[in-house]
Amino acid sequence: MNRRHLVALALALLTLAVLLSGCAAEYRWVRDGPPAARVQWIVVAYADLHKTCGTDSLKAPNLGGCAFYSKDFCTVYSFVDENEASTVMSGDGLDLREHELRHCAGFIHQ
């Protein structure tokens, strides 16, 4: 196999992994509180994201970020900055920025 074939194979396997991981989530957004008064976006190393978010890497292998919400303050942790997050899909039809900021707006998904 030449390099072009290997790249195509790698992309196909990555796409399959995302689809099989449950990343293409099907849930509904439900308001759980008022929008947070302030939002802070913090970039952490990808290797530290699961630990920072308190998630299991086996249950959420494609984690891109998480939001810790209260009505006074919402902190988003992600491996990319807020601007770049708008170019990363979260798996539910929203980009990562939209997804995390929806949590900060007082919504949860069920």
Secondary structure by P-SEA (a helix, b strand, c coil): ccaaaaaaaaaaaaaaaaaaacccbbbbbbbccccccbbbbbbcccccccccccccccccccccccccccccbbbbbccccccccccccccccccaaaaaaaaaaccccc
